[in-house]
Amino acid sequence: LLLWVLLTKSASKQVFYIFPVRYLCCVTHHCIIKTLSVQTGDTLSLRCRGKPVQWSVPPNVEEDEGRLVIVQQERFSLLTLVNTTVADTGEYTCFPMYCEDKDYPRELFIPSSSHYEMIQLRSNWPTVLPCQVTSPEAKVTLHREFPPVEVSVDGTEISFNIKKGFTIHRPRPHHAGVLHCVAALGNLRQSSTKYILIYVNYPMSPPAPVIQASSGSVAVGDNLRVACSAVGERDVFIEFSWEYPGQQVSRSALKTLHQLMLGMVFQSVLQVDEVRDVDQGTYTCTAQNLQGANSVSTTVKVVPKTKKLPV
């Protein structure tokens, strides 16, 4: 892999993981040339498939061993350059130290440091299974662990791209489970990392709470009830939180919270027993789901208790 890295002062902050499509065996294979821009001061990370792998870097980087670290893993080599400067601009090349007679790579999938990867299936967002292969000639299929079947890839519900892997465009509960990819090239057949897919039903929007107090004016010693409710969506939980007067004041058995769910309506109730002057002010309820949060408020006035006149 031949990589040209350009260090700039305005590029977005990124960490790069670059993989060659094939081994660069001596000079018999074609080089793959890529150009990257990295912001000065950031960390540059390059990963190259092969064991062992040799790197060629710009002279300024080669002389500064304090910032450059190269670690050889089981199936790939990782180059890390910290505190990058403009002088680090140049060619970064990786190639295997030993040549092979076969044109086919020994690894069909881009190496991963783990055998299992957990991926969240969001109902409102496409999910990518990064089954990236090292050869464009490899045939890649998607498989489910249990029951052990091949998953249909129709190009609409699920599609495959050699640079990205498999994409589930509209995740649904039946997509959940343990899946893996299988690549075949010539007589070589390999399985990818196992992907544990967990389905999460994301709401379409944050909740819109409504707040209501039992009374806008409460006498000292009476009880106050403030209810906050929001309409939810199926299988989507809504969480409530409160801010209220005298919240920092420690009073035993002063306020109790109850959260209810009636059909698709979520409700949280704040109960204030034996109201005091410190309980006067603004009561704010915040309703939150996975998509965001919204808050609503109401004001309660505390008045002196009316004395009963003697009969």
C-alpha positions as CSV (number, residue, x, y, z in Angstrom):
1,L,0.0,0.0,0.0
2,L,1.4,3.4,-1.0
3,L,-0.3,6.2,1.0
4,W,0.3,9.9,0.6
5,V,-0.5,11.8,3.9
6,L,-0.9,15.6,3.8
7,L,-0.7,17.4,7.2
8,T,-2.8,20.5,7.2
9,K,-4.0,23.1,9.8
10,S,-7.7,22.9,8.9
11,A,-8.6,19.3,8.2
12,S,-11.2,17.6,10.4
13,K,-9.9,15.4,13.2
14,Q,-9.8,11.8,12.2
15,V,-8.0,8.5,12.9
16,F,-7.3,6.5,9.7
17,Y,-7.3,2.7,9.3
18,I,-6.0,1.9,5.8
19,F,-5.9,-1.5,4.3
20,P,-4.3,-2.8,1.0
21,V,-6.5,-4.8,-1.3
22,R,-3.7,-7.2,-1.9
23,Y,-0.2,-8.0,-0.6
24,L,2.5,-6.0,-2.3
25,C,4.7,-8.9,-3.1
26,C,8.1,-7.5,-4.2
27,V,7.3,-5.5,-7.3
28,T,4.9,-8.0,-9.0
29,H,1.7,-6.4,-7.6
30,H,0.3,-3.0,-8.4
31,C,0.4,-0.3,-5.7
32,I,-2.7,1.2,-4.2
33,I,-2.3,4.9,-3.8
34,K,-4.4,6.9,-1.4
35,T,-4.2,10.5,-0.2
36,L,-5.3,11.5,3.3
37,S,-5.4,14.9,5.1
38,V,-4.7,15.0,8.8
39,Q,-4.9,18.0,11.1
40,T,-1.6,19.0,12.6
41,G,-1.3,17.9,16.3
42,D,-3.6,14.9,15.8
43,T,-2.6,11.3,16.0
44,L,-2.2,9.4,12.7
45,S,-3.0,5.6,12.9
46,L,-2.4,3.3,9.9
47,R,-3.2,-0.4,9.9
48,C,-1.7,-2.7,7.3
49,R,-2.7,-6.4,6.8
50,G,0.1,-8.9,6.8
51,K,2.7,-10.7,9.0
52,P,5.3,-9.5,9.2
53,V,4.9,-6.1,7.6
54,Q,7.6,-3.5,6.8
55,W,6.9,0.2,6.7
56,S,8.6,3.1,4.8
57,V,7.9,6.6,6.1
58,P,9.1,10.2,5.4
59,P,12.7,11.0,6.6
60,N,11.4,13.5,9.2
61,V,9.3,10.8,10.8
62,E,11.9,8.1,10.6
63,E,14.4,10.2,12.5
64,D,11.9,11.0,15.3
65,E,11.5,7.7,17.1
66,G,9.9,9.4,20.1
67,R,6.6,10.1,18.2
68,L,6.5,7.0,16.0
69,V,5.4,3.6,17.3
70,I,5.0,0.4,15.1
71,V,3.3,-2.6,16.6
72,Q,3.0,-6.0,14.8
73,Q,-0.2,-7.8,15.7
74,E,-1.1,-11.4,14.8
75,R,-2.6,-10.5,11.4
76,F,-1.7,-6.8,10.9
77,S,0.8,-4.1,11.7
78,L,-0.3,-0.8,13.4
79,L,1.7,2.4,12.8
80,T,0.9,5.3,15.2
81,L,2.4,8.8,14.9
82,V,1.5,11.3,17.6
83,N,1.8,15.1,17.7
84,T,1.8,15.3,13.9
85,T,3.4,18.3,12.1
86,V,3.4,19.7,8.6
87,A,6.9,18.2,8.2
88,D,5.4,14.7,8.5
89,T,3.8,15.1,5.0
90,G,4.9,12.5,2.6
91,E,4.6,8.8,1.5
92,Y,3.8,6.1,4.0
93,T,4.3,2.6,2.4
94,C,3.6,-0.8,3.9
95,F,4.5,-4.2,2.3
96,P,5.0,-7.8,3.4
97,M,8.6,-8.8,4.2
98,Y,8.2,-12.2,2.5
99,C,6.8,-12.8,-1.0
100,E,4.3,-15.5,-2.0
101,D,3.9,-17.3,-5.2
102,K,0.1,-17.2,-5.2
103,D,-1.9,-14.1,-6.3
104,Y,-4.6,-14.8,-3.6
105,P,-4.2,-13.2,-0.2
106,R,-4.0,-15.4,2.9
107,E,-6.7,-13.2,4.6
108,L,-9.9,-12.5,2.8
109,F,-11.3,-10.2,5.4
110,I,-9.7,-7.1,6.8
111,P,-8.3,-8.1,10.2
112,S,-10.2,-7.4,13.3
113,S,-8.8,-7.4,16.9
114,S,-11.9,-9.1,18.3
115,H,-13.9,-12.2,17.4
116,Y,-17.3,-10.7,18.4
117,E,-18.6,-7.2,17.8
118,M,-21.9,-5.8,19.2
119,I,-23.9,-3.6,16.8
120,Q,-27.1,-1.7,17.7
121,L,-29.9,-2.0,15.2
122,R,-31.6,1.4,15.3
123,S,-35.1,1.4,13.8
124,N,-34.5,4.9,12.3
125,W,-31.0,4.4,10.9
126,P,-29.3,2.0,8.4
127,T,-26.9,-0.5,10.1
128,V,-23.6,-1.5,8.5
129,L,-21.9,-4.9,9.0
130,P,-18.3,-4.0,8.1
131,C,-17.5,-7.3,6.2
132,Q,-14.8,-5.6,4.1
133,V,-12.7,-8.0,2.0
134,T,-9.1,-7.7,0.8
135,S,-9.9,-8.8,-2.8
136,P,-12.6,-7.4,-5.1
137,E,-12.8,-10.9,-6.7
138,A,-14.0,-12.6,-3.5
139,K,-17.6,-13.7,-3.3
140,V,-19.2,-12.6,0.0
141,T,-22.4,-13.9,1.6
142,L,-24.2,-13.2,4.8
143,H,-25.1,-15.9,7.3
144,R,-27.1,-16.3,10.5
145,E,-25.8,-18.4,13.4
146,F,-29.1,-19.7,14.6
147,P,-30.8,-21.1,12.8
148,P,-27.8,-21.6,10.5
149,V,-29.0,-20.2,7.2
150,E,-27.8,-17.8,4.5
151,V,-29.4,-14.4,4.7
152,S,-31.0,-13.2,1.5
153,V,-29.4,-10.0,0.1
154,D,-31.8,-8.5,-2.3
155,G,-30.1,-5.1,-2.7
156,T,-33.2,-3.3,-1.3
157,E,-33.6,-4.5,2.3
158,I,-30.0,-5.6,2.6
159,S,-27.2,-4.6,0.1
160,F,-23.5,-5.3,-0.2
161,N,-20.7,-2.9,-1.0
162,I,-17.1,-4.1,-1.2
163,K,-15.8,-1.0,0.5
164,K,-18.4,-0.8,3.3
165,G,-19.8,-4.4,3.8
166,F,-23.4,-5.3,4.2
167,T,-26.0,-2.5,4.9
168,I,-29.4,-3.2,6.5
169,H,-31.3,-0.2,5.3
170,R,-34.4,-0.4,7.5
171,P,-33.6,-2.5,10.6
172,R,-36.5,-4.5,12.1
173,P,-36.7,-6.9,15.0
174,H,-36.3,-9.9,12.8
175,H,-32.9,-8.7,11.8
176,A,-31.6,-9.1,15.3
177,G,-29.3,-12.1,16.2
178,V,-25.8,-13.3,15.6
179,L,-24.6,-12.9,12.0
180,H,-21.3,-13.4,10.2
181,C,-20.0,-13.1,6.7
182,V,-18.4,-15.8,4.5
183,A,-15.9,-14.9,1.8
184,A,-14.8,-17.4,-0.9
185,L,-11.9,-16.9,-3.4
186,G,-10.6,-19.9,-5.4
187,N,-10.1,-22.7,-2.9
188,L,-10.0,-20.3,0.1
189,R,-13.1,-19.9,2.2
190,Q,-13.1,-17.8,5.4
191,S,-15.6,-16.4,8.0
192,S,-15.6,-12.9,9.4
193,T,-16.0,-11.5,12.9
194,K,-19.4,-12.5,14.4
195,Y,-21.8,-9.6,14.7
196,I,-24.2,-9.5,17.6
197,L,-27.1,-7.4,16.4
198,I,-29.4,-5.9,19.1
199,Y,-32.6,-4.2,18.0
200,V,-33.5,-0.9,19.6
201,N,-36.8,0.9,18.6
202,Y,-35.8,4.5,18.3
203,P,-38.6,7.1,18.6
204,M,-39.4,9.4,15.7
205,S,-39.0,12.5,17.9
206,P,-38.4,13.6,21.5
207,P,-41.5,13.5,23.8
208,A,-43.8,16.5,24.2
209,P,-44.7,16.7,27.9
210,V,-47.7,18.4,29.4
211,I,-47.6,19.6,33.1
212,Q,-50.6,20.3,35.4
213,A,-50.7,21.2,39.1
214,S,-53.7,20.4,41.2
215,S,-53.9,24.1,42.0
216,G,-52.0,27.2,41.1
217,S,-52.5,28.5,44.6
218,V,-52.0,26.3,47.6
219,A,-52.5,27.1,51.3
220,V,-49.8,26.3,53.8
221,G,-50.3,22.8,55.2
222,D,-52.4,21.6,52.3
223,N,-51.1,18.9,49.8
224,L,-50.0,19.7,46.3
225,R,-50.0,17.3,43.3
226,V,-48.1,18.1,40.1
227,A,-48.6,15.7,37.1
228,C,-46.5,15.5,34.0
229,S,-47.6,13.3,31.1
230,A,-46.4,12.6,27.6
231,V,-47.6,10.4,24.7
232,G,-45.1,7.7,23.8
233,E,-44.6,5.2,21.0
234,R,-44.8,1.5,21.0
235,D,-41.8,-0.2,22.9
236,V,-40.2,3.2,23.5
237,F,-39.6,4.2,27.2
238,I,-39.9,7.8,28.5
239,E,-38.0,8.9,31.5
240,F,-39.0,11.9,33.6
241,S,-36.9,14.2,35.9
242,W,-38.0,17.1,38.0
243,E,-36.8,20.5,39.3
244,Y,-38.8,22.1,42.0
245,P,-38.5,24.8,44.7
246,G,-36.7,23.8,47.9
247,Q,-35.1,20.9,46.1
248,Q,-31.9,21.3,48.1
249,V,-33.8,21.5,51.4
250,S,-33.8,18.2,53.2
251,R,-37.3,17.5,54.5
252,S,-38.3,13.9,55.3
253,A,-41.4,12.5,53.6
254,L,-41.8,15.8,51.8
255,K,-42.0,14.8,48.1
256,T,-42.8,11.4,46.6
257,L,-42.6,10.5,42.9
258,H,-44.8,8.0,41.1
259,Q,-44.4,7.0,37.4
260,L,-47.3,5.4,35.6
261,M,-47.9,4.1,32.1
262,L,-51.5,4.0,30.8
263,G,-51.5,2.6,27.3
264,M,-49.3,4.8,25.3
265,V,-49.4,7.7,27.8
266,F,-46.5,8.0,30.3
267,Q,-47.0,10.0,33.5
268,S,-44.9,11.1,36.4
269,V,-46.6,12.6,39.5
270,L,-44.8,14.8,42.1
271,Q,-46.6,14.8,45.4
272,V,-45.9,17.5,48.0
273,D,-47.4,16.9,51.4
274,E,-48.1,19.7,53.9
275,V,-46.9,22.5,51.7
276,R,-44.7,25.2,53.2
277,D,-43.5,28.6,52.0
278,V,-40.3,27.1,50.6
279,D,-42.4,25.1,48.1
280,Q,-43.5,28.2,46.3
281,G,-42.1,28.7,42.8
282,T,-41.6,27.0,39.5
283,Y,-42.0,23.3,39.0
284,T,-40.2,21.9,35.8
285,C,-40.7,18.5,34.4
286,T,-38.3,17.0,31.7
287,A,-39.4,14.1,29.6
288,Q,-36.7,12.2,27.7
289,N,-36.4,9.3,25.3
290,L,-33.6,8.0,23.0
291,Q,-34.2,10.8,20.5
292,G,-34.0,13.7,23.0
293,A,-35.7,15.7,25.8
294,N,-38.2,18.5,26.3
295,S,-39.2,20.4,29.4
296,V,-42.3,22.2,30.6
297,S,-42.9,24.3,33.7
298,T,-45.7,25.6,35.9
299,T,-45.7,28.1,38.8
300,V,-47.3,27.4,42.2
301,K,-48.1,30.1,44.8
302,V,-48.2,29.3,48.5
303,V,-50.7,31.4,50.5
304,P,-51.3,31.6,54.3
305,K,-53.8,29.2,55.6
306,T,-57.2,30.8,56.2
307,K,-58.3,30.8,59.8
308,K,-61.8,29.6,60.6
309,L,-64.0,32.1,62.3
310,P,-65.6,30.9,65.5
311,V,-69.4,30.2,65.1
